[in-house]
């Protein structure tokens, strides 16, 4: 498969992850993954943007909310599998 990207079971591509359910380590539903925020100069993911249900106030340590998006520092991501788990 020359020139093609081969995805192993441990790797995820962005198109497969958008819309993943995001929960806390206390099993609290936060919303769905909307975006990954990247620091281009450092070349790393700094935040995940979670689309939360309308008119809902959600709080996770070190996060910030703007409209219906909750920005959670990427360092708070514990698990990525069938869903995404963040530390509360």
HELIX and SHEET records of a PDB file:
HELIX    1   1 UNK A   14  UNK A   17  1                                   4    
HELIX    2   2 UNK A   74  UNK A   76  5                                   3    
SHEET    1   A 7 UNK A  64  UNK A  66  0                                        
SHEET    2   A 7 UNK A  69  UNK A  73 -1                                        
SHEET    3   A 7 UNK A  44  UNK A  51 -1                                        
SHEET    4   A 7 UNK A  29  UNK A  39 -1                                        
SHEET    5   A 7 UNK A  21  UNK A  24 -1                                        
SHEET    6   A 7 UNK A  84  UNK A  86  1                                        
SHEET    7   A 7 UNK A  77  UNK A  80 -1                                        
END                                                                             
